[in-house]
Amino acid sequence: MGKELTFIMSEQIIDMASKPLRKREDAILLLLYTIRMFALDESELNIHSESIKISINKMNRIFYLLKGKMFSMHFPFRIESNDTQKVSRIYDGVTGILINATTLSFLIGLFEQINRPETDFEKVFEIMMESEQNDDEFTMEQMWTLFSYLLKYDLGYIRYDIDPEHENGKLHPLHHLDICLDNSATYKIGLNQEIGFDNFKDILDITTESWYIS
């Protein structure tokens, strides 16, 4: 039996998730900042209709639900939650490292650095060396393993859009699914009608019956 956790988006995550994700680094940074958001007390958040759902079962996916669109990616971490649906601990599934504030700051710093055009490998290596010297919670080898995994794991990105601004018959249907991040790899599947979160999730759920294109 799977579990589903629901969270209200912070203003920062609404802003990041509302912008088009064009690169893997953008998507990973969104994931990392989302995990940092879990540490916020709900009293610090304004009530929005925008929310995040994490489905924990065979597919382990995170869903971002916004006005006019929703999108999903594979969630590459292991979550432990308590009975009040609060996240208690998050672990990396590859190294087993606890994803705490220190680990997050390190990873966010790395991915923000490689998102800059002028960054080279030497700068990334310097950040890793500095982090290892200042922290005894993880080794550089563990961080490199985690960093390299996040750089290449399959995001499984898919987005559902309701897009009246760019609607153009069958060339750009009002309701459609966008598959893949990169513009050179993405493709579109038109839908005849609006779908809600439950249908969107069911399309991706490998434990339920398959959907058909007709």
Backbone torsions as a table, in degrees:
resi	resn	phi	psi	omega
1	MET	NA	126.1	-179.6
2	GLY	-83.1	171.7	179.2
3	LYS	-127.8	148.2	177.4
4	GLU	-127.9	125.3	178.4
5	LEU	-107.8	139.7	-178.6
6	THR	-123.2	137.0	-178.9
7	PHE	-135.6	146.9	171.9
8	ILE	-79.8	136.6	178.6
9	MET	-73.8	140.5	169.7
10	SER	-77.1	165.7	178.7
11	GLU	-59.9	-38.6	179.9
12	GLN	-62.4	-43.5	-178.7
13	ILE	-70.4	-36.7	175.0
14	ILE	-58.0	-45.6	-179.2
15	ASP	-63.3	-44.9	-178.7
16	MET	-68.2	-42.1	-176.1
17	ALA	-74.6	-22.0	-179.3
18	SER	-77.9	-21.3	179.7
19	LYS	-83.8	146.6	178.2
20	PRO	-59.9	133.6	174.4
21	LEU	-91.2	115.2	-176.6
22	ARG	-108.1	-21.8	-175.0
23	LYS	-130.2	155.2	176.9
24	ARG	-57.2	-40.7	-178.0
25	GLU	-60.3	-38.1	177.7
26	ASP	-63.3	-43.1	-179.1
27	ALA	-65.9	-42.4	179.8
28	ILE	-66.3	-40.7	177.8
29	LEU	-62.7	-39.4	176.2
30	LEU	-60.5	-44.1	177.5
31	LEU	-59.6	-45.8	-176.5
32	LEU	-66.9	-42.3	177.7
33	TYR	-68.7	-29.7	175.2
34	THR	-64.2	-44.0	178.0
35	ILE	-62.0	-40.3	177.2
36	ARG	-61.6	-33.9	179.9
37	MET	-63.3	-28.3	-177.8
38	PHE	-60.0	-23.9	-178.0
39	ALA	-78.9	-10.8	-179.6
40	LEU	-74.0	142.2	171.8
41	ASP	-74.2	142.0	-177.8
42	GLU	-61.6	-23.6	178.0
43	SER	-67.8	-18.6	179.1
44	GLU	-84.7	-7.9	-175.7
45	LEU	-104.6	139.6	170.3
46	ASN	-77.0	148.9	-179.4
47	ILE	-77.4	121.2	179.5
48	HIS	-125.1	162.3	171.0
49	SER	-79.5	-20.1	178.6
50	GLU	-70.7	133.8	-177.1
51	SER	-147.0	169.3	178.0
52	ILE	-124.2	135.7	175.0
53	LYS	-125.6	137.5	175.0
54	ILE	-118.0	120.3	179.0
55	SER	-98.7	118.6	-176.0
56	ILE	-108.8	98.7	173.1
57	ASN	-157.8	-142.3	-179.2
58	LYS	-64.4	-26.7	-174.7
59	MET	-95.4	-23.7	178.1
60	ASN	42.5	75.8	-177.7
61	ARG	-121.2	150.3	172.7
62	ILE	-110.3	137.3	-177.9
63	PHE	-120.6	133.3	174.6
64	TYR	-109.2	117.8	-176.1
65	LEU	-109.5	111.4	-178.9
66	LEU	-124.1	174.6	178.7
67	LYS	-70.4	120.8	176.3
68	GLY	84.4	-4.2	176.9
69	LYS	-162.7	160.7	170.4
70	MET	-149.4	146.5	179.3
71	PHE	-142.2	163.2	-173.8
72	SER	-142.2	149.8	174.3
73	MET	-139.5	159.9	171.0
74	HIS	-64.4	135.7	178.4
75	PHE	-97.6	112.5	-168.3
76	PRO	-87.4	10.4	-177.1
77	PHE	-118.2	164.4	178.5
78	ARG	-105.7	124.6	-176.1
79	ILE	-104.8	136.9	167.1
80	GLU	-111.6	129.1	-179.6
81	SER	-128.6	156.3	179.3
82	ASN	-96.2	-175.7	-174.3
83	ASP	-67.7	-18.1	179.7
84	THR	-91.5	14.2	178.9
85	GLN	66.6	20.1	175.2
86	LYS	-91.3	143.5	176.3
87	VAL	-75.6	124.7	179.0
88	SER	-98.5	-42.1	178.2
89	ARG	-147.7	149.7	175.1
90	ILE	-130.0	131.3	-180.0
91	TYR	-120.9	149.8	169.8
92	ASP	-76.7	132.1	-176.8
93	GLY	-75.3	-13.3	-177.7
94	VAL	-92.5	-51.1	-176.6
95	THR	-98.7	-16.2	-175.6
96	GLY	78.4	8.6	-179.1
97	ILE	-69.6	138.2	173.2
98	LEU	-70.2	125.4	179.0
99	ILE	-87.2	89.1	179.8
100	ASN	-106.8	-171.0	-176.3
101	ALA	-60.3	-38.0	-179.5
102	THR	-66.7	-47.2	179.2
103	THR	-61.3	-43.6	-179.6
104	LEU	-61.5	-45.1	-179.7
105	SER	-60.6	-40.9	178.7
106	PHE	-62.7	-49.8	-177.7
107	LEU	-65.7	-43.3	178.7
108	ILE	-60.9	-42.6	178.2
109	GLY	-60.1	-41.9	179.5
110	LEU	-64.9	-48.4	-176.0
111	PHE	-71.9	-30.7	174.0
112	GLU	-68.1	-34.7	179.3
113	GLN	-67.5	-45.7	-177.5
114	ILE	-74.5	-10.3	175.8
115	ASN	-77.8	-9.5	-179.3
116	ARG	-91.7	135.9	-174.8
117	PRO	-58.9	-31.1	-173.6
118	GLU	-84.8	-2.2	-175.5
119	THR	-71.2	138.6	172.6
120	ASP	-124.6	174.0	-176.4
121	PHE	-61.0	-34.5	-178.5
122	GLU	-59.8	-40.3	179.8
123	LYS	-66.9	-41.3	177.7
124	VAL	-61.8	-43.0	179.6
125	PHE	-63.1	-39.3	178.3
126	GLU	-61.4	-41.7	179.0
127	ILE	-63.1	-41.3	179.5
128	MET	-64.4	-44.6	180.0
129	MET	-62.6	-41.9	179.7
130	GLU	-64.0	-40.8	-179.5
131	SER	-66.4	-39.5	-179.6
132	GLU	-65.7	-36.4	-179.3
133	GLN	-71.1	-28.4	-174.9
134	ASN	-99.5	0.6	-175.7
135	ASP	-146.1	138.2	179.5
136	ASP	-109.4	13.4	-178.6
137	GLU	-85.1	-18.8	179.7
138	PHE	-152.9	157.6	177.7
139	THR	-98.4	163.5	178.2
140	MET	-63.0	-35.3	178.9
141	GLU	-62.3	-42.1	178.0
142	GLN	-64.2	-43.7	-179.2
143	MET	-66.7	-38.0	178.5
144	TRP	-65.1	-40.1	178.5
145	THR	-61.4	-44.7	-179.7
146	LEU	-68.2	-45.3	-179.8
147	PHE	-59.7	-47.6	-178.7
148	SER	-67.4	-33.0	176.4
149	TYR	-64.1	-46.4	-179.8
150	LEU	-64.6	-28.1	179.3
151	LEU	-70.2	-23.4	-171.5
152	LYS	-129.3	-6.1	-177.3
153	TYR	-68.5	156.2	-176.8
154	ASP	-74.6	113.0	-178.2
155	LEU	-67.4	-31.2	-177.2
156	GLY	60.5	38.3	-173.6
157	TYR	-73.0	134.4	174.2
158	ILE	-148.8	139.4	-178.2
159	ARG	-129.2	138.0	172.1
160	TYR	-105.6	126.9	-177.7
161	ASP	-120.9	143.1	161.2
162	ILE	-111.9	108.5	-165.2
163	ASP	-127.4	74.7	-179.4
164	PRO	-65.9	-25.8	-177.3
165	GLU	-64.9	-37.4	-176.3
166	HIS	-110.8	11.8	-177.9
167	GLU	-59.2	132.3	-178.7
168	ASN	-151.3	70.5	178.8
169	GLY	54.2	-135.7	-179.7
170	LYS	-81.8	-10.5	175.1
171	LEU	-71.0	-37.5	178.3
172	HIS	-145.0	83.5	-176.1
173	PRO	-62.7	152.3	177.2
174	LEU	-56.6	-48.0	178.4
175	HIS	-106.6	124.9	-178.7
176	HIS	-158.0	162.2	173.8
177	LEU	-107.0	131.3	172.7
178	ASP	-105.4	126.7	-177.7
179	ILE	-109.9	135.9	178.3
180	CYS	78.4	155.9	-178.1
181	LEU	-87.3	-54.2	-171.0
182	ASP	-64.9	134.6	-179.8
183	ASN	-58.2	-30.3	-178.3
184	SER	-78.9	-10.5	-177.6
185	ALA	-118.5	-13.8	-172.7
186	THR	-71.4	153.9	172.7
187	TYR	-146.4	161.5	-170.0
188	LYS	-120.0	140.3	173.4
189	ILE	-121.7	117.5	-179.5
190	GLY	-75.9	148.3	178.2
191	LEU	-122.0	144.4	-177.7
192	ASN	-79.0	-16.2	-177.3
193	GLN	-154.5	168.0	179.0
194	GLU	-68.2	145.3	173.3
195	ILE	-122.8	150.5	177.2
196	GLY	-97.1	-178.2	-177.6
197	PHE	-60.0	-42.7	-176.5
198	ASP	-58.8	-41.4	177.9
199	ASN	-69.3	-41.5	179.1
200	PHE	-60.0	-45.1	178.6
201	LYS	-64.4	-40.3	-177.2
202	ASP	-65.8	-34.7	176.8
203	ILE	-57.9	-35.5	-174.6
204	LEU	-94.4	-9.8	-172.9
205	ASP	-83.2	111.8	-177.9
206	ILE	-74.4	-7.1	179.3
207	THR	-92.8	-1.2	178.4
208	THR	-115.9	171.3	-179.0
209	GLU	-64.6	148.4	-176.2
210	SER	-71.1	152.0	170.1
211	TRP	-91.3	155.8	-179.3
212	TYR	-121.6	143.7	171.7
213	ILE	-90.0	124.4	-178.0
214	SER	-137.2	NA	NA
